[in-house]
Structure formats: structure tokens, C-alpha cells
Amino acid sequence: MTIFLHTGSPKAGSTTIQAFLKKNERALAEHGYFLPKFLGSLTHTKLAVYGRNNGNLPSRLDARLPGSDEEYQLFRSTLEQEFTETIDQDKNYIISTESLGLLLQVPAAKRTVAFLTSTGKDIKVIQYFRDPSEYLASVYSNSLRRGATDSDMRPQKENVSKRYNYLAICNQWASCIGDENVLARPLVRDRLVNGDLIDDFLTCLGLKSETFAGFKRIDTQLNKSLDYLVAGFLLEINRSGSDQNKEKVRKALNQLSSVISKREGILVPKETRDWLRDQVADDLALFNERFFGGKREWPFPPYREDNKRPITTPSKDEMLEIFCDILEKTNYKETDKKAVARKAAKIAAKNAAKAPPNGAVEAAPIEQVQKRRTLGRVIRKRLKRAYRRVVGTNANNPGAAGRTAK
């Protein structure tokens, strides 16, 4: 029996794979593959916390770390005990966490493998890799979501080996479990099984193609990167207004940017692409030979420019178009089920108070409450302020224009 450790890479279909695993947990169990829920519900982040060295974790995991060294050791020993008690020797397990998809320190990789092999199971690491320039565009897209104000996409040199040296990333696992147990896969449609990420992942698990039809499919556009115009829009928002206002607007837009990103993608400037390629070309040629099973050459097809455009500061009309998209996409979307339920209960209580003795009580109008409690309503004022700040105080009212557009 085997533990399949899916480690990403970040921005290489991980969200899609994790959503698929969650949706098909029962179907996978019927084929003998199980998800260890004690490591996390959707992403198994506890394994990343266990494996990495204290103080060497992604910022999003810091809050999940124990405080002192003693608490850290207690966390590890508790997880080891739970792992030993839960894992069944006769079952295959799938673990997915992209937090282990970057270059770690060798002791962290060895610690993770030792933890997983403590039950005597074989380990196979599955990791998908994108063209470095495509990956860089996605990383920059995420940085805009977090408030970046710099239009220069070039990564810091110390991050190049951590993110883009795929040979070093695979080596850290191969040194522990051997090259044959590291399943490195190119995230290139023509090289995926049936041109599909999920079919390719199921094949890595050892499932036959005739079983694929029994699984529920999901949207493959989850966690989509920004398009060139929305990226420019967000860059202007980040550069304007108070920090508090910018944070509120970003949080709102993070929920919508993938939905409204419908134009061409972000074009990485040629000089940045050439610089990045020069940094990793030799290592990626060897990576292609060792882990992709190809020749000692660049492992990815030529960078496509036809479906991308440089990040552009939106004109007033384009800014208005983006705001209209936001309002149209959010006008009837419920964003807080608990708030809706509380509001509906209040309305029901008022109706009960007004009702005559032994009279019928009007039901709480849930649909009406849902319509009121929309993301568009919650963030509209914030967006209007940001809009006027970016395009000028005399700009058209985006809310009114959005209603007119409908």
C-alpha cells in the first residue's frame, strides 16, 4: 500500500485537484484511496507544519504553529500518535499540500518522509510544474491580491532557486525516496493524459482510464489568475487611498477577481522572461532528462504571447466596465449564510409580534434577505470611493452605470 503525497506546485492546478478530491472522497474510497482528515479538511496543512523547520514556514501557516519549542514538539508527537492510530496498512492514502511544493531545507524533507514511512508504507510524490514565466505571472497576480504596488515582476534572486529551480525541488524528495518515486508532471495540456489535469492525476494514482467516468467533475478554472486589465485595476487600487481602505477593497476583490478576469492574461516582459530563463536553464535541462524523461533541453514549449497582454492602467471607460462587471456578478449572491439566517429570524419575530392572537405568522422572506445581504451591497461604497480616487472625483457613478448597464 502507498501514500501519495501531492505537493503542488503552487499555482499548478493544486486548488482544482484538492476540490476534486473533496468532491469525490466516497468514489475514491470505493477504489481503495482515502484522505487522512486529521491532517486537514481540504489541504493537509498539518503535514507542512510538521515537516518544516520552526520559523521557516509560509506566512499563511504561521498562525497554525505552536508558540514555543516545547509546544512544537508536543504538536509533532501528538500528530505522530494520531497518524499511527489512524492509518490502515491495507489502504492507500492521498495527501495534498502545496506548502511542501517549494524548495525546503533537506532536514525538513527527510523529516516529512520519515513521518510518512513510519507505518511501513511506500511513498510517491506527485508534483506538477508550469513554465517558469507562466508561473511568474501567477505569482505576481497573487502579489497584487496581497497589495503589491510595484509593476516590476522580476523575482528576488533568493526566490529563484526556491520557486523556479525544479531540479532542486525534485531532488529534495528523490534523495529520500529515489527518482522512481517522484512523479514530476508538466502542466502542459498536450502532455497530460487525455489533455486533462484530473485524468492525469488519477493515472498517477494507478487508476485505469475506464474508471474515470465514475468521478464527479469540477470547474477547472478555480483560483484563476488575473487578466491584464484587472491586474492594472488592482495595481491602481493598491497605489491609492489609505491602507485601511485598500485592505477592505482588496478583500472584496479577491472574492471576485477570478470571476471577472475574462480578458487576455498577463504578459511577462521579454527581458524578464529571458533573465529568469538564464537563471535556471541548465538546471531545468537536467530536470527534463531526469524527471520528465526527455532530452537534456528546455522542458517547456515556447512561451505564448498571442493570448496575453502587458499590464495596463485602465482608462476611465475600462475602469467603469470592471465596476459594472463586479456589480453584475454580485447583485444576487449570498455571502454570509449566518447573517442571512439572523436577519430572517428577526423579520419572523417582528411578524409574529404583529400577528393577531392565534393568527398565522408570515414566514421570514429568506430570498428577500439574501437579495439584501449581497457582496455588491457590502462593498459598493468602498468600491465607489476607490473608483473616484483612481479616476477622479468627477467620474461617473459606477453603481448607477452598473444599474443602467443591466
Backbone hydrogen bonds in HBPLUS format (Angstrom, degrees):
<---DONOR---> <-ACCEPTOR-->    atom                        ^
c    i                          cat <-CA-CA->   ^        H-A-AA   ^      H-
h    n   atom  resd res      DA  || num        DHA   H-A  angle D-A-AA Bond
n    s   type  num  typ     dist DA aas  dist angle  dist       angle   num
A0122-ASP N   A0001-MET O   3.28 MM 121  6.56 162.7  2.32 157.4 154.0     1
A0093-TYR N   A0002-THR O   3.04 MM  91  6.56 157.7  2.09 150.6 157.3     2
A0003-ILE N   A0122-ASP O   2.84 MM 119  6.18 163.1  1.87 158.7 162.3     3
A0124-LYS N   A0003-ILE O   3.04 MM 121  6.39 159.3  2.09 159.1 160.0     4
A0004-PHE N   A0093-TYR O   2.78 MM  89  6.14 169.3  1.79 166.5 165.3     5
A0095-ILE N   A0004-PHE O   2.84 MM  91  6.13 169.9  1.85 165.2 166.5     6
A0005-LEU N   A0124-LYS O   2.78 MM 119  6.09 162.1  1.81 157.9 163.9     7
A0126-ILE N   A0005-LEU O   2.88 MM 121  6.02 160.4  1.91 135.9 141.3     8
A0006-HIS N   A0095-ILE O   2.67 MM  89  5.97 163.1  1.70 173.0 171.2     9
A0097-THR N   A0006-HIS O   2.97 MM  91  6.40 155.6  2.03 169.8 176.5    10
A0007-THR N   A0126-ILE O   3.02 MM 119  6.35 152.4  2.10 157.2 165.7    11
A0128-TYR N   A0008-GLY O   2.79 MM 120  5.95 172.5  1.79 123.5 124.4    12
A0012-ALA N   A0009-SER O   3.15 MM   3  5.34 124.4  2.48 143.2 134.3    13
A0017-ILE N   A0013-GLY O   3.03 MM   4  6.30 163.5  2.06 155.9 160.2    14
A0018-GLN N   A0014-SER O   2.87 MM   4  6.05 166.5  1.88 157.4 161.2    15
A0019-ALA N   A0015-THR O   2.97 MM   4  6.07 156.4  2.02 144.9 151.3    16
A0020-PHE N   A0016-THR O   2.98 MM   4  6.14 152.5  2.05 145.4 153.3    17
A0021-LEU N   A0017-ILE O   2.92 MM   4  6.20 159.7  1.96 152.1 157.0    18
A0022-LYS N   A0018-GLN O   3.05 MM   4  6.25 160.3  2.09 145.9 150.9    19
A0023-LYS N   A0019-ALA O   3.01 MM   4  6.17 159.4  2.06 146.3 151.8    20
A0024-ASN N   A0020-PHE O   2.95 MM   4  6.04 139.6  2.12 147.7 158.3    21
A0028-LEU N   A0024-ASN O   2.89 MM   4  6.05 162.5  1.92 160.7 165.2    22
A0029-ALA N   A0025-GLU O   3.07 MM   4  6.24 151.2  2.15 140.7 148.6    23
A0030-GLU N   A0026-ARG O   3.11 MM   4  6.44 144.2  2.24 144.9 154.1    24
A0031-HIS N   A0028-LEU O   2.98 MM   3  5.21 138.2  2.16 101.6 113.7    25
A0033-TYR N   A0028-LEU O   2.93 MM   5  5.15 166.7  1.95 134.5 133.4    26
A0032-GLY N   A0029-ALA O   2.98 MM   3  4.86 159.3  2.02 101.1 107.2    27
A0092-ASN N   A0032-GLY O   3.17 MM  60  6.03 156.2  2.23 161.3 164.8    28
A0034-PHE N   A0092-ASN O   2.90 MM  58  6.19 152.6  1.97 139.0 146.7    29
A0094-ILE N   A0034-PHE O   2.86 MM  60  6.11 153.5  1.93 160.4 164.3    30
A0039-LEU N   A0036-PRO O   3.14 MM   3  5.97 168.1  2.15 122.9 126.6    31
A0040-GLY N   A0037-LYS O   2.97 MM   3  5.31 162.7  2.00 114.0 119.7    32
A0046-LYS N   A0039-LEU O   3.19 MM   7  5.07 160.1  2.23 158.3 153.6    33
A0045-THR N   A0043-THR O   2.84 MM   2  5.58 135.7  2.03 107.0  93.5    34
A0044-HIS N   A0096-SER O   2.94 MM  52  5.73 165.5  1.96 152.7 152.8    35
A0047-LEU N   A0044-HIS O   3.31 MM   3  6.06 144.2  2.44 114.5 121.3    36
A0048-ALA N   A0045-THR O   3.01 MM   3  5.12 118.3  2.40  98.4 113.6    37
A0049-VAL N   A0045-THR O   3.02 MM   4  6.40 157.6  2.07 155.1 161.3    38
A0050-TYR N   A0046-LYS O   2.88 MM   4  6.09 154.7  1.94 145.4 152.6    39
A0051-GLY N   A0047-LEU O   2.87 MM   4  6.03 161.0  1.91 149.9 154.6    40
A0052-ARG N   A0048-ALA O   3.05 MM   4  6.00 172.6  2.05 151.5 153.8    41
A0056-ASN N   A0053-ASN O   2.94 MM   3  5.36 145.5  2.07 143.7 139.6    42
A0061-LEU N   A0058-PRO O   2.90 MM   3  5.57 160.4  1.94 121.3 127.7    43
A0062-ASP N   A0059-SER O   3.18 MM   3  5.24 151.4  2.26 102.7 111.1    44
A0064-ARG N   A0061-LEU O   2.91 MM   3  5.38 146.6  2.02 112.9 123.3    45
A0065-LEU N   A0062-ASP O   3.09 MM   3  5.39 164.1  2.12 111.6 116.4    46
A0072-TYR N   A0068-SER O   2.94 MM   4  6.22 149.0  2.04 144.7 154.1    47
A0073-GLN N   A0069-ASP O   2.95 MM   4  6.23 158.0  2.00 149.8 154.3    48
A0074-LEU N   A0070-GLU O   3.00 MM   4  6.23 151.6  2.08 143.2 151.5    49
A0075-PHE N   A0071-GLU O   2.87 MM   4  6.09 153.2  1.94 144.6 151.9    50
A0076-ARG N   A0072-TYR O   3.00 MM   4  6.34 159.1  2.05 149.9 154.8    51
A0077-SER N   A0073-GLN O   2.96 MM   4  6.16 169.0  1.97 150.8 153.8    52
A0078-THR N   A0074-LEU O   2.93 MM   4  6.01 158.1  1.98 148.3 154.5    53
A0079-LEU N   A0075-PHE O   3.00 MM   4  6.18 158.3  2.05 147.3 153.3    54
A0080-GLU N   A0076-ARG O   2.88 MM   4  6.11 156.1  1.93 152.2 159.2    55
A0081-GLN N   A0077-SER O   3.04 MM   4  6.24 158.1  2.09 144.9 150.1    56
A0082-GLU N   A0078-THR O   2.99 MM   4  6.23 162.4  2.02 149.0 153.9    57
A0083-PHE N   A0079-LEU O   2.83 MM   4  5.96 155.1  1.89 147.6 154.9    58
A0084-THR N   A0080-GLU O   2.98 MM   4  6.18 164.1  2.00 149.9 153.4    59
A0085-GLU N   A0081-GLN O   3.01 MM   4  6.22 157.1  2.07 148.8 155.0    60
A0086-THR N   A0082-GLU O   2.98 MM   4  5.98 137.8  2.16 142.2 152.6    61
A0087-ILE N   A0083-PHE O   3.02 MM   4  5.89 173.1  2.03 156.7 158.0    62
A0091-LYS N   A0088-ASP O   3.25 MM   3  5.63 159.1  2.30 120.9 119.5    63
A0100-LEU N   A0097-THR O   3.41 MM   3  6.22 173.4  2.41 117.6 119.2    64
A0101-GLY N   A0098-GLU O   2.93 MM   3  4.86 160.2  1.96 110.6 112.3    65
A0103-LEU N   A0162-LYS O   3.05 MM  59  4.69 159.7  2.09 136.3 140.7    66
A0108-ALA N   A0105-GLN O   2.84 MM   3  5.45 130.9  2.09 117.9 130.9    67
A0109-ALA N   A0105-GLN O   3.36 MM   4  6.82 153.1  2.44 150.6 158.2    68
A0110-LYS N   A0106-VAL O   2.99 MM   4  6.25 168.4  2.00 162.4 165.5    69
A0111-ARG N   A0107-PRO O   2.83 MM   4  5.92 153.1  1.90 143.3 151.1    70
A0112-THR N   A0108-ALA O   3.01 MM   4  6.20 156.6  2.06 146.6 152.3    71
A0113-VAL N   A0109-ALA O   2.99 MM   4  6.25 166.3  2.01 154.1 157.3    72
A0114-ALA N   A0110-LYS O   2.88 MM   4  6.00 163.7  1.90 150.3 155.2    73
A0115-PHE N   A0111-ARG O   3.02 MM   4  6.16 152.2  2.10 142.1 149.5    74
A0116-LEU N   A0112-THR O   3.03 MM   4  6.34 157.3  2.08 148.9 154.7    75
A0117-THR N   A0113-VAL O   2.86 MM   4  6.02 152.0  1.93 154.3 162.0    76
A0118-SER N   A0115-PHE O   3.45 MM   3  5.42 159.1  2.50  98.5 104.2    77
A0120-GLY N   A0117-THR O   2.88 MM   3  5.16 164.5  1.90 115.5 119.6    78
A0125-VAL N   A0181-ASN O   2.92 MM  56  6.35 156.3  1.98 165.1 169.9    79
A0183-LEU N   A0125-VAL O   2.69 MM  58  5.87 161.3  1.73 173.3 178.8    80
A0127-GLN N   A0183-LEU O   3.13 MM  56  6.40 164.3  2.16 145.7 146.6    81
A0185-ARG N   A0127-GLN O   2.89 MM  58  6.20 160.5  1.93 155.4 159.0    82
A0129-PHE N   A0185-ARG O   2.88 MM  56  6.25 148.3  1.98 160.3 168.5    83
A0187-LEU N   A0129-PHE O   2.77 MM  58  5.52 173.8  1.78 148.7 147.0    84
A0134-GLU N   A0131-ASP O   2.97 MM   3  5.28 118.9  2.35 108.9 124.2    85
A0135-TYR N   A0131-ASP O   2.92 MM   4  6.17 161.9  1.95 160.7 166.8    86
A0136-LEU N   A0132-PRO O   2.80 MM   4  5.98 151.5  1.88 143.6 151.7    87
A0137-ALA N   A0133-SER O   3.10 MM   4  6.36 152.0  2.18 142.0 147.9    88
A0138-SER N   A0134-GLU O   3.24 MM   4  6.60 152.1  2.33 143.9 150.8    89
A0139-VAL N   A0135-TYR O   2.90 MM   4  6.22 155.1  1.97 152.8 160.4    90
A0140-TYR N   A0136-LEU O   2.91 MM   4  6.14 159.9  1.95 151.2 156.3    91
A0141-SER N   A0137-ALA O   2.93 MM   4  6.10 149.7  2.02 139.1 148.1    92
A0142-ASN N   A0138-SER O   2.99 MM   4  6.29 153.5  2.06 146.3 152.2    93
A0143-SER N   A0139-VAL O   2.99 MM   4  6.31 148.6  2.09 142.5 151.8    94
A0144-LEU N   A0140-TYR O   3.00 MM   4  6.34 146.7  2.11 149.4 157.3    95
A0145-ARG N   A0141-SER O   3.23 MM   4  6.58 149.6  2.32 140.5 148.5    96
A0146-ARG N   A0142-ASN O   3.10 MM   4  6.45 131.9  2.34 139.4 152.4    97
A0146-ARG N   A0143-SER O   3.12 MM   3  5.00 131.0  2.37  90.6 104.0    98
A0148-ALA N   A0143-SER O   2.93 MM   5  5.43 160.0  1.97 138.6 139.5    99
A0147-GLY N   A0144-LEU O   3.05 MM   3  5.06 160.5  2.09 102.5 108.6   100
A0159-ASN N   A0156-GLN O   2.86 MM   3  5.45 148.0  1.96 116.5 126.5   101
A0160-VAL N   A0157-LYS O   3.16 MM   3  5.31 152.4  2.24 103.6 111.8   102
A0163-ARG N   A0159-ASN O   2.99 MM   4  6.01 154.4  2.06 148.2 152.4   103
A0164-TYR N   A0160-VAL O   2.73 MM   4  5.26 150.1  1.81 145.2 155.7   104
A0169-ILE N   A0165-ASN O   3.19 MM   4  6.53 157.0  2.25 149.3 156.2   105
A0170-CYS N   A0166-TYR O   3.02 MM   4  6.19 162.4  2.05 147.4 150.9   106
A0171-ASN N   A0167-LEU O   2.85 MM   4  5.96 151.2  1.94 146.7 156.1   107
A0172-GLN N   A0168-ALA O   3.18 MM   4  6.34 145.3  2.31 144.2 149.8   108
A0173-TRP N   A0170-CYS O   3.12 MM   3  5.51 135.3  2.33 106.0 117.0   109
A0174-ALA N   A0170-CYS O   2.86 MM   4  6.10 166.9  1.88 156.2 160.8   110
A0175-SER N   A0171-ASN O   2.86 MM   4  5.80 154.2  1.93 149.3 152.9   111
A0176-CYS N   A0173-TRP O   2.94 MM   3  5.34 148.2  2.04 108.4 118.4   112
A0177-ILE N   A0173-TRP O   2.93 MM   4  6.21 157.1  1.98 156.7 164.2   113
A0178-GLY N   A0174-ALA O   2.73 MM   4  4.28 144.4  1.85 123.0 126.9   114
A0181-ASN N   A0178-GLY O   3.14 MM   3  5.70 157.0  2.19 114.8 121.4   115
A0182-VAL N   A0179-ASP O   3.06 MM   3  5.39 167.5  2.07 117.5 119.4   116
A0191-ARG N   A0188-VAL O   2.83 MM   3  5.48 154.3  1.89 123.7 132.2   117
A0192-LEU N   A0189-ARG O   3.26 MM   3  5.35 164.3  2.28 107.0 111.7   118
A0195-GLY N   A0192-LEU O   2.94 MM   3  4.66 161.8  1.98 118.7 115.8   119
A0196-ASP N   A0193-VAL O   3.05 MM   3  5.94 167.1  2.07 125.7 128.5   120
A0200-ASP N   A0196-ASP O   3.04 MM   4  6.18 153.7  2.11 145.6 153.5   121
A0201-PHE N   A0197-LEU O   2.90 MM   4  6.17 155.0  1.96 149.6 156.4   122
A0202-LEU N   A0198-ILE O   2.90 MM   4  6.15 163.2  1.93 156.2 160.2   123
A0203-THR N   A0199-ASP O   3.02 MM   4  6.19 147.1  2.13 140.6 149.4   124
A0204-CYS N   A0200-ASP O   3.03 MM   4  6.38 147.9  2.14 143.8 152.4   125
A0205-LEU N   A0201-PHE O   3.12 MM   4  6.50 137.8  2.31 141.4 152.8   126
A0207-LEU N   A0202-LEU O   3.10 MM   5  5.63 156.9  2.15 159.2 152.0   127
A0206-GLY N   A0203-THR O   2.92 MM   3  5.04 146.7  2.03 101.1 111.8   128
A0211-THR N   A0208-LYS O   3.00 MM   3  5.71 160.5  2.04 119.5 125.6   129
A0212-PHE N   A0209-SER O   3.13 MM   3  5.39 157.7  2.18 109.5 116.1   130
A0214-GLY N   A0211-THR O   3.14 MM   3  5.80 157.3  2.20 117.8 124.3   131
A0215-PHE N   A0212-PHE O   3.19 MM   3  5.88 166.7  2.21 124.2 124.9   132
A0231-ALA N   A0227-ASP O   2.92 MM   4  6.01 153.8  1.99 153.4 161.6   133
A0228-TYR N   A0264-GLU O   3.00 MM  36  6.24 160.8  2.04 154.6 157.4   134
A0232-GLY N   A0228-TYR O   3.18 MM   4  6.34 150.6  2.28 130.5 137.6   135
A0233-PHE N   A0229-LEU O   2.86 MM   4  6.11 151.1  1.94 145.0 153.8   136
A0234-LEU N   A0230-VAL O   2.84 MM   4  6.06 161.5  1.87 150.4 154.2   137
A0235-LEU N   A0231-ALA O   2.90 MM   4  6.07 150.9  1.99 144.8 153.5   138
A0236-GLU N   A0232-GLY O   3.10 MM   4  6.30 152.8  2.17 143.4 149.1   139
A0237-ILE N   A0233-PHE O   3.02 MM   4  6.37 153.5  2.09 145.4 153.2   140
A0238-ASN N   A0234-LEU O   2.87 MM   4  6.10 159.6  1.91 150.1 155.1   141
A0239-ARG N   A0235-LEU O   3.14 MM   4  6.33 139.3  2.32 137.2 147.6   142
A0240-SER N   A0237-ILE O   3.19 MM   3  5.32 155.8  2.25 104.1 111.5   143
A0246-LYS N   A0242-SER O   2.91 MM   4  6.14 166.2  1.93 157.7 161.6   144
A0247-GLU N   A0243-ASP O   3.01 MM   4  6.14 158.6  2.05 147.5 152.7   145
A0248-LYS N   A0244-GLN O   3.18 MM   4  6.44 157.7  2.23 146.1 151.4   146
A0249-VAL N   A0245-ASN O   3.01 MM   4  6.27 165.7  2.03 156.2 159.8   147
A0250-ARG N   A0246-LYS O   2.86 MM   4  6.03 163.5  1.89 153.1 158.0   148
A0251-LYS N   A0247-GLU O   3.01 MM   4  6.17 162.4  2.04 148.0 152.4   149
A0252-ALA N   A0248-LYS O   3.14 MM   4  6.38 155.2  2.20 144.7 151.3   150
A0253-LEU N   A0249-VAL O   2.85 MM   4  6.11 163.8  1.88 154.8 159.6   151
A0254-ASN N   A0250-ARG O   2.78 MM   4  5.90 147.4  1.89 153.0 161.2   152
A0255-GLN N   A0252-ALA O   3.24 MM   3  5.71 141.9  2.40 106.4 115.5   153
A0256-LEU N   A0253-LEU O   2.84 MM   3  4.98 147.8  1.95 105.1 115.9   154
A0257-SER N   A0253-LEU O   2.71 MM   4  5.56 145.6  1.82 170.1 173.6   155
A0259-VAL N   A0256-LEU O   2.84 MM   3  5.20 124.1  2.16 108.1 123.8   156
A0260-ILE N   A0256-LEU O   3.01 MM   4  6.27 156.4  2.07 162.3 169.9   157
A0261-SER N   A0257-SER O   2.98 MM   4  5.81 117.5  2.39 136.9 149.9   158
A0262-LYS N   A0260-ILE O   3.01 MM   2  5.64 116.9  2.43 111.7  95.0   159
A0265-GLY N   A0307-ASN O   3.16 MM  42  6.50 149.7  2.25 153.5 144.6   160
A0309-ARG N   A0265-GLY O   2.97 MM  44  6.31 157.1  2.02 158.4 157.9   161
A0267-LEU N   A0309-ARG O   2.90 MM  42  4.81 147.1  2.01 125.7 122.2   162
A0272-THR N   A0269-PRO O   3.04 MM   3  5.35 124.6  2.36 104.3 118.2   163
A0273-ARG N   A0269-PRO O   2.98 MM   4  6.33 158.3  2.02 154.9 161.8   164
A0274-ASP N   A0270-LYS O   2.82 MM   4  6.03 166.9  1.84 158.1 161.3   165
A0275-TRP N   A0271-GLU O   3.03 MM   4  6.08 154.4  2.10 135.5 142.7   166
A0276-LEU N   A0272-THR O   2.98 MM   4  6.16 164.6  2.01 150.1 153.8   167
A0277-ARG N   A0273-ARG O   2.91 MM   4  6.09 160.9  1.94 150.9 156.7   168
A0278-ASP N   A0274-ASP O   2.98 MM   4  6.14 156.5  2.04 146.3 152.3   169
A0279-GLN N   A0275-TRP O   3.21 MM   4  6.49 142.8  2.36 140.8 150.2   170
A0279-GLN N   A0276-LEU O   3.12 MM   3  5.17 124.2  2.45  94.9 109.0   171
A0280-VAL N   A0277-ARG O   3.20 MM   3  5.43 131.4  2.45 101.3 112.9   172
A0281-ALA N   A0277-ARG O   2.79 MM   4  5.35 128.6  2.06 158.6 165.9   173
A0284-LEU N   A0280-VAL O   2.88 MM   4  5.97 161.4  1.92 163.9 169.9   174
A0285-ALA N   A0281-ALA O   2.99 MM   4  6.14 141.7  2.14 145.2 155.0   175
A0286-LEU N   A0282-ASP O   3.24 MM   4  6.53 159.1  2.28 148.5 152.6   176
A0287-PHE N   A0283-ASP O   2.84 MM   4  6.05 150.7  1.93 142.9 152.6   177
A0288-ASN N   A0284-LEU O   2.90 MM   4  6.00 150.9  1.98 137.3 143.9   178
A0289-GLU N   A0285-ALA O   3.26 MM   4  6.56 148.5  2.36 139.0 146.5   179
A0290-ARG N   A0286-LEU O   2.91 MM   4  6.17 163.6  1.94 155.8 160.1   180
A0291-PHE N   A0287-PHE O   2.81 MM   4  5.62 166.9  1.83 152.9 157.5   181
A0294-GLY N   A0288-ASN O   2.91 MM   6  5.45 172.0  1.92 142.7 140.1   182
A0297-GLU N   A0295-LYS O   2.83 MM   2  5.56 123.7  2.15 112.5  95.5   183
A0308-LYS N   A0305-GLU O   3.27 MM   3  5.33 159.3  2.31 114.9 113.1   184
A0319-MET N   A0315-SER O   2.78 MM   4  5.97 157.9  1.83 154.2 160.7   185
A0320-LEU N   A0316-LYS O   2.97 MM   4  6.14 154.4  2.04 143.1 150.0   186
A0321-GLU N   A0317-ASP O   2.95 MM   4  6.20 147.7  2.05 140.5 149.7   187
A0322-ILE N   A0318-GLU O   3.01 MM   4  6.32 154.0  2.08 148.9 154.4   188
A0323-PHE N   A0319-MET O   3.08 MM   4  6.40 159.4  2.12 148.1 153.5   189
A0324-CYS N   A0320-LEU O   2.90 MM   4  6.16 155.9  1.96 149.6 156.5   190
A0325-ASP N   A0321-GLU O   2.95 MM   4  6.23 151.1  2.03 144.5 152.5   191
A0326-ILE N   A0322-ILE O   2.97 MM   4  6.28 156.7  2.02 149.3 155.3   192
A0327-LEU N   A0323-PHE O   2.97 MM   4  6.27 167.3  1.99 155.4 157.5   193
A0328-GLU N   A0324-CYS O   2.88 MM   4  5.99 159.2  1.93 148.4 154.7   194
A0329-LYS N   A0325-ASP O   2.91 MM   4  6.02 157.4  1.96 150.0 155.7   195
A0330-THR N   A0326-ILE O   3.17 MM   4  6.24 132.7  2.40 142.2 153.7   196
A0331-ASN N   A0327-LEU O   3.14 MM   4  5.82 127.2  2.43 148.1 154.4   197
A0333-LYS N   A0330-THR O   3.36 MM   3  5.26 170.8  2.37 113.5 111.0   198
A0340-VAL N   A0336-ASP O   3.02 MM   4  6.31 157.3  2.07 152.4 159.2   199
A0341-ALA N   A0337-LYS O   2.92 MM   4  6.15 159.0  1.96 147.9 153.5   200
A0342-ARG N   A0338-LYS O   2.90 MM   4  6.16 157.2  1.95 149.8 155.8   201
A0343-LYS N   A0339-ALA O   2.96 MM   4  6.13 164.1  1.98 149.9 154.2   202
A0344-ALA N   A0340-VAL O   2.90 MM   4  6.07 159.7  1.94 150.7 156.7   203
A0345-ALA N   A0341-ALA O   2.95 MM   4  6.13 150.9  2.03 143.8 151.5   204
A0346-LYS N   A0342-ARG O   3.05 MM   4  6.37 152.9  2.13 147.3 154.0   205
A0347-ILE N   A0343-LYS O   3.05 MM   4  6.37 159.7  2.09 150.5 155.7   206
A0348-ALA N   A0344-ALA O   2.91 MM   4  6.13 158.0  1.96 146.7 153.2   207
A0349-ALA N   A0345-ALA O   2.89 MM   4  6.13 151.4  1.97 145.4 153.1   208
A0350-LYS N   A0346-LYS O   2.96 MM   4  6.27 156.5  2.02 149.9 155.7   209
A0351-ASN N   A0347-ILE O   2.92 MM   4  6.17 161.0  1.96 151.4 156.9   210
A0352-ALA N   A0348-ALA O   2.90 MM   4  6.12 149.4  1.99 143.6 152.3   211
A0353-ALA N   A0349-ALA O   2.96 MM   4  6.22 150.1  2.05 144.6 152.4   212
A0354-LYS N   A0350-LYS O   3.04 MM   4  6.30 147.7  2.15 147.3 155.7   213
A0355-ALA N   A0351-ASN O   3.02 MM   4  6.10 131.3  2.26 139.6 152.0   214
A0359-GLY N   A0356-PRO O   2.82 MM   3  5.00 147.6  1.93 137.1 133.4   215
A0366-ILE N   A0364-ALA O   2.83 MM   2  5.71 123.7  2.15 116.4  99.5   216
A0368-GLN N   A0365-PRO O   3.02 MM   3  5.31 119.6  2.39 102.9 117.9   217
A0369-VAL N   A0365-PRO O   3.01 MM   4  6.38 156.3  2.07 154.5 161.8   218
A0370-GLN N   A0366-ILE O   2.79 MM   4  6.07 161.3  1.83 158.2 163.8   219
A0371-LYS N   A0367-GLU O   3.00 MM   4  6.19 150.0  2.09 140.3 147.9   220
A0372-ARG N   A0368-GLN O   3.10 MM   4  6.43 145.5  2.22 140.8 149.9   221
A0372-ARG N   A0369-VAL O   3.02 MM   3  5.07 118.8  2.41  94.4 109.9   222
A0373-ARG N   A0369-VAL O   2.83 MM   4  6.10 165.7  1.85 160.2 163.7   223
A0374-THR N   A0372-ARG O   2.92 MM   2  5.67 135.0  2.13 105.4  91.8   224
A0378-VAL N   A0374-THR O   3.05 MM   4  6.35 157.7  2.10 149.1 155.4   225
A0379-ILE N   A0375-LEU O   2.99 MM   4  6.13 165.3  2.01 159.8 161.3   226
A0380-ARG N   A0376-GLY O   3.00 MM   4  5.45 124.6  2.32 135.3 145.7   227
A0383-LEU N   A0379-ILE O   2.90 MM   4  6.11 164.1  1.93 164.2 169.0   228
A0384-LYS N   A0380-ARG O   2.87 MM   4  6.09 157.3  1.92 151.7 158.2   229
A0385-ARG N   A0381-LYS O   3.04 MM   4  6.26 161.6  2.07 149.5 153.6   230
A0386-ALA N   A0382-ARG O   3.02 MM   4  6.28 166.1  2.04 150.4 154.3   231
A0387-TYR N   A0383-LEU O   2.75 MM   4  5.87 156.1  1.80 149.5 157.0   232
A0388-ARG N   A0384-LYS O   2.93 MM   4  6.17 166.1  1.95 153.7 155.8   233
A0389-ARG N   A0385-ARG O   2.96 MM   4  6.13 153.0  2.03 146.8 155.1   234
A0390-VAL N   A0386-ALA O   2.98 MM   4  6.16 149.2  2.08 147.2 154.4   235
A0391-VAL N   A0387-TYR O   2.93 MM   4  6.09 175.1  1.93 160.9 162.1   236
A0392-GLY N   A0388-ARG O   2.75 MM   4  4.94 132.7  1.98 129.6 137.7   237
A0395-ALA N   A0392-GLY O   3.20 MM   3  5.55 159.7  2.25 117.0 117.5   238
A0401-ALA N   A0397-ASN O   2.95 MM   4  6.15 163.5  1.98 154.4 159.8   239
A0402-GLY N   A0398-PRO O   2.78 MM   4  5.86 148.3  1.88 139.2 148.2   240
A0403-ARG N   A0399-GLY O   3.01 MM   4  6.32 150.4  2.09 144.0 151.3   241
A0404-THR N   A0400-ALA O   2.87 MM   4  6.14 153.9  1.94 148.0 156.0   242
A0405-ALA N   A0401-ALA O   2.80 MM   4  5.99 151.0  1.89 145.9 154.0   243
A0406-LYS N   A0403-ARG O   3.25 MM   3  5.34 132.5  2.49  94.2 106.1   244
